[in-house]
Amino acid sequence: MNYVILTILLAAGIFDIFLSVTARTTISQAYQKLFRTWIDIGIFAAGLAGLCVWHYYQPELDFTLAVVMAGVWGHIVFPNKERYKYL
């Protein structure tokens, strides 16, 4: 299961780099168009809580996957300079 999720995340990352290089809207920018900051905070809190308790419900998923998913989560959810283009 770890390898499937990590492969999907890797493919999404490569696709996001392609979008960035070709000057198209990235996954992060599209997400930030849809959700406002207060919704981001709620989604981030729920995702963080989910990562914290995930180990108890899915022990076969290892710490490496949790770290990678936390990085992806933070990249998409945390407000950054891209967000201010759409306010």
Helices and strands as residue ranges (DSSP letters): H 2-21, H 27-34, H 37-57, H 63-77, G 83-85
